[in-house]
C-alpha cells in the first residue's frame, strides 16, 4: 500500500488530457504545488466570491440609471481631481524620501550662523547634482496636492457626491484634507529658515490659545512654549514617519470605497 496522499482531483491526469503550452503547464504545476501546501485555491475562491458580492452591491451611477450614454462628459476634468491628488502625493513622497538622504534635522548652531538643518537644505540646492530640481519637484508637488485636494472637496460638495451612501467617504476626505494641511505645515518648518521659524512661532501661539488644553498641545507638538531642537525633531518625525503611514492607509481606504460604490455623478 502506498502512503502517498491520493490526488482526489487527479490534477496530473487532467493536465495530460489537455493540450497545454509549456507556459500553461508551468503555471498550473506551480499553482497545484502551492495549493497542496498553502491552500491557495481556497483563498482565490474567497476573493472571487468577495469580488462578485461587492460588485452586486455597487449602486448604479446616474448615467446607468437613466441611460444617459455618458452625457456628463463636461464633468470629467473635475472628476480627475482625486486621481490628480493621489499622483501629486506619490510624487511628493518619492521626492521627499530622496531628500531625506541629505537632510539633517538639527537646529543646533552657534549664534549668528545658519542652523545645521538650513545648511543641509543649502547643500541640497547648491551642491547636490539635480538637488535644486529635486527640492523644487517636492515643493511644487506638495503645493499642487493641497490645491487639488481642496478643489476635489469642492467638486464633491457642489455635485452632491457626499450624500447617501457616500457619507463615510466624505468624512474620510475631510480627514485627508486636514492631514494634507498638516503635511504642508510640518514640511514648511523643516528648512528652519526665518520663514520656518516664525511660522512655527505662530503655531505655538495658536496652540496656546486653545482653551484648557492649550499648554499641553504646545508641549506635545512643539516641545515647549518656544522653538527649539525639540520642535524641529517633532516636525520631522510627524512629516516623515507618522503622517505618511496614516495618510497612505486612509488614501487606500478612500480609493477602495470609491471602487466599491462607483463614481458619483452630479445630483
C-alpha positions as CSV (number, residue, x, y, z in Angstrom):
1,X,0.0,0.0,0.0
2,X,1.3,3.4,-1.0
3,X,1.5,6.0,1.8
4,X,1.5,8.9,-0.8
5,X,-1.5,11.2,-0.4
6,X,-4.1,10.5,-3.1
7,X,-4.8,13.3,-5.5
8,X,-8.6,13.5,-5.2
9,X,-9.0,15.6,-8.3
10,X,-6.3,13.8,-10.4
11,X,-4.6,17.0,-11.5
12,X,-1.9,15.2,-13.3
13,X,-4.3,13.2,-15.4
14,X,-6.4,16.3,-16.2
15,X,-3.3,18.1,-17.3
16,X,-2.2,15.2,-19.6
17,X,-5.6,15.2,-21.2
18,X,-5.3,18.8,-22.3
19,X,-3.1,20.3,-24.9
20,X,-1.3,22.8,-22.8
21,X,1.5,25.1,-23.8
22,X,4.8,24.9,-21.8
23,X,3.9,28.2,-20.1
24,X,0.5,26.9,-19.1
25,X,1.9,23.7,-17.8
26,X,4.5,25.5,-15.7
27,X,1.8,27.9,-14.3
28,X,-0.6,25.0,-13.4
29,X,2.1,22.8,-11.9
30,X,3.2,25.7,-9.7
31,X,-0.3,26.5,-8.7
32,X,-1.0,22.8,-7.8
33,X,2.2,22.6,-5.8
34,X,1.3,25.7,-3.9
35,X,-2.3,24.7,-3.4
36,X,-1.3,21.4,-1.8
37,X,0.8,23.2,0.8
38,X,-0.8,26.6,1.2
39,X,-4.4,26.1,0.0
40,X,-4.0,28.9,-2.5
41,X,-7.1,28.0,-4.5
42,X,-9.3,28.3,-1.4
43,X,-8.2,31.9,-0.9
44,X,-8.6,32.6,-4.6
45,X,-12.2,31.4,-4.4
46,X,-12.8,33.6,-1.4
47,X,-11.5,36.6,-3.3
48,X,-13.6,35.7,-6.3
49,X,-16.7,35.4,-4.1
50,X,-16.0,38.7,-2.4
51,X,-15.4,40.4,-5.8
52,X,-18.9,39.3,-7.1
53,X,-20.6,40.2,-3.8
54,X,-19.0,43.7,-3.9
55,X,-20.0,44.3,-7.5
56,X,-23.5,43.2,-6.9
57,X,-23.8,45.8,-4.2
58,X,-22.4,48.7,-6.2
59,X,-25.1,51.3,-6.8
60,X,-25.6,52.4,-10.4
61,X,-24.4,55.8,-11.5
62,X,-26.9,58.3,-12.9
63,X,-25.6,57.5,-16.4
64,X,-26.5,53.8,-15.9
65,X,-29.8,54.5,-14.1
66,X,-31.2,56.9,-16.7
67,X,-29.4,55.6,-19.8
68,X,-27.7,58.9,-20.4
69,X,-25.0,57.5,-22.6
70,X,-22.2,59.4,-20.8
71,X,-23.6,62.8,-21.5
72,X,-21.9,64.2,-18.4
73,X,-18.7,64.4,-20.3
74,X,-18.1,68.0,-19.3
75,X,-17.7,67.0,-15.7
76,X,-14.9,64.6,-16.3
77,X,-12.0,67.1,-15.8
78,X,-13.3,67.8,-12.3
79,X,-13.7,64.1,-11.6
80,X,-10.0,63.6,-12.3
81,X,-9.0,65.7,-9.3
82,X,-9.0,62.8,-6.9
83,X,-6.5,60.9,-9.1
84,X,-4.5,64.0,-9.6
85,X,-4.2,64.5,-5.8
86,X,-3.0,60.9,-5.4
87,X,-0.4,61.3,-8.2
88,X,0.8,64.5,-6.6
89,X,1.1,62.7,-3.2
90,X,3.1,59.8,-4.7
91,X,5.5,62.3,-6.4
92,X,5.9,64.2,-3.2
93,X,6.5,61.0,-1.2
94,X,9.2,59.8,-3.6
95,X,11.0,63.1,-3.9
96,X,10.7,63.6,-0.1
97,X,12.3,60.2,0.5
98,X,15.2,61.1,-1.8
99,X,15.6,64.5,0.0
100,X,15.7,62.6,3.3
101,X,19.1,61.1,2.4
102,X,20.7,64.5,2.6
103,X,18.6,66.5,5.0
104,X,19.8,66.8,8.7
105,X,17.0,67.7,11.2
106,X,19.3,69.5,13.6
107,X,18.7,73.1,14.8
108,X,21.9,73.5,16.9
109,X,24.2,76.2,15.7
110,X,26.4,79.0,17.0
111,X,25.0,82.5,17.4
112,X,24.8,84.3,14.1
113,X,25.4,81.3,11.9
114,X,22.8,79.2,10.0
115,X,21.4,76.1,11.6
116,X,22.5,72.6,10.5
117,X,19.1,71.9,9.0
118,X,19.2,75.1,6.9
119,X,22.8,74.3,5.9
120,X,21.7,70.9,4.7
121,X,19.0,72.5,2.6
122,X,21.6,74.9,1.0
123,X,23.9,71.9,0.3
124,X,21.0,70.1,-1.4
125,X,20.1,73.1,-3.6
126,X,23.6,74.3,-4.3
127,X,26.0,71.3,-4.3
128,X,23.9,68.2,-4.9
129,X,23.5,67.1,-8.5
130,X,19.9,67.9,-9.5
131,X,19.3,68.9,-5.9
132,X,17.6,72.1,-6.8
133,X,15.4,70.3,-9.2
134,X,14.6,67.6,-6.6
135,X,13.6,70.1,-4.0
136,X,11.5,72.0,-6.5
137,X,9.7,68.9,-7.5
138,X,8.9,68.1,-3.9
139,X,7.8,71.6,-3.1
140,X,5.6,72.0,-6.2
141,X,4.0,68.6,-5.9
142,X,3.1,69.3,-2.3
143,X,1.5,72.7,-3.3
144,X,-0.3,71.1,-6.2
145,X,-1.6,68.4,-3.9
146,X,-3.0,70.9,-1.5
147,X,-4.8,72.8,-4.3
148,X,-6.1,69.6,-6.0
149,X,-7.4,68.1,-2.7
150,X,-9.2,71.4,-1.9
151,X,-10.8,71.6,-5.4
152,X,-11.7,67.9,-5.2
153,X,-13.6,68.6,-1.9
154,X,-15.4,71.5,-3.6
155,X,-16.4,69.3,-6.5
156,X,-17.7,66.6,-4.2
157,X,-19.7,69.1,-2.3
158,X,-21.2,71.0,-5.2
159,X,-22.1,67.8,-7.2
160,X,-23.7,66.2,-4.1
161,X,-21.3,63.3,-4.1
162,X,-21.2,63.4,-0.3
163,X,-24.8,62.1,0.0
164,X,-26.0,58.6,0.9
165,X,-24.4,56.1,0.6
166,X,-21.1,58.0,0.4
167,X,-21.2,59.8,3.8
168,X,-18.3,57.8,5.2
169,X,-16.0,58.6,2.3
170,X,-16.9,62.2,2.7
171,X,-15.7,62.1,6.3
172,X,-12.5,60.3,5.3
173,X,-12.0,63.0,2.7
174,X,-12.3,65.7,5.4
175,X,-9.7,63.9,7.5
176,X,-7.4,63.6,4.4
177,X,-7.6,67.3,3.6
178,X,-6.7,68.0,7.2
179,X,-3.7,65.7,7.1
180,X,-2.7,67.4,3.8
181,X,-2.6,70.8,5.5
182,X,-0.6,69.3,8.5
183,X,1.8,67.8,5.9
184,X,2.3,71.2,4.4
185,X,2.8,72.9,7.7
186,X,5.3,70.4,9.1
187,X,7.2,70.4,5.8
188,X,7.3,74.2,5.8
189,X,9.1,74.2,9.2
190,X,11.8,71.7,8.2
191,X,14.2,74.1,6.4
192,X,14.4,76.0,9.7
193,X,14.8,79.3,7.9
194,X,13.4,82.7,9.2
195,X,10.1,81.9,7.5
196,X,10.0,78.5,9.1
197,X,10.9,79.9,12.5
198,X,8.2,82.5,12.6
199,X,5.6,80.1,11.1
200,X,6.5,77.7,14.0
201,X,6.1,80.6,16.5
202,X,2.6,81.3,15.1
203,X,1.8,77.6,15.6
204,X,2.9,77.8,19.2
205,X,0.7,80.8,19.8
206,X,-2.2,79.1,18.2
207,X,-1.8,76.1,20.3
208,X,-1.6,78.2,23.5
209,X,-4.9,79.9,22.5
210,X,-6.8,76.6,22.8
211,X,-8.9,76.6,25.9
212,X,-7.9,74.3,28.8
213,X,-5.5,72.1,26.8
214,X,-3.5,74.7,25.0
215,X,-0.3,74.4,27.1
216,X,-0.5,70.6,26.8
217,X,-0.9,70.8,23.0
218,X,2.1,73.2,22.7
219,X,4.2,70.9,24.8
220,X,3.2,67.8,22.8
221,X,3.6,69.3,19.2
222,X,6.3,71.9,19.7
223,X,8.2,70.6,22.7
224,X,7.6,73.7,24.8
225,X,6.4,77.4,24.5
226,X,9.4,78.5,22.5
227,X,11.0,76.9,19.4
228,X,14.0,74.6,19.9
229,X,15.6,71.4,18.7
230,X,12.7,69.5,20.2
231,X,10.3,71.4,17.9
232,X,12.3,70.6,14.7
233,X,12.6,66.9,15.8
234,X,8.8,66.7,16.4
235,X,8.0,68.2,13.0
236,X,10.5,65.9,11.3
237,X,9.0,62.8,12.9
238,X,5.5,63.9,12.1
239,X,6.4,64.7,8.5
240,X,8.5,61.6,7.7
241,X,7.0,58.8,9.9
242,X,3.5,59.4,11.3
243,X,1.8,61.3,8.6
244,X,2.9,59.2,5.6
245,X,1.6,55.9,7.1
246,X,-1.7,57.4,8.3
247,X,-2.3,59.2,5.0
248,X,-1.4,56.3,2.8
249,X,-3.7,53.9,4.8
250,X,-6.6,56.4,4.6
251,X,-6.0,57.0,0.8
252,X,-6.1,53.3,0.2
253,X,-9.4,53.0,2.2
254,X,-10.8,56.1,0.4
255,X,-10.0,54.7,-3.1
256,X,-11.3,51.2,-2.1
257,X,-14.7,52.7,-1.1
258,X,-14.8,54.6,-4.4
259,X,-14.1,51.3,-6.2
260,X,-16.9,49.5,-4.3
261,X,-19.5,52.3,-4.6
262,X,-18.7,53.6,-8.0
263,X,-18.2,57.2,-9.1
264,X,-21.0,59.5,-8.0
265,X,-22.2,61.7,-10.9
266,X,-23.8,65.1,-10.3
267,X,-27.1,65.1,-8.5
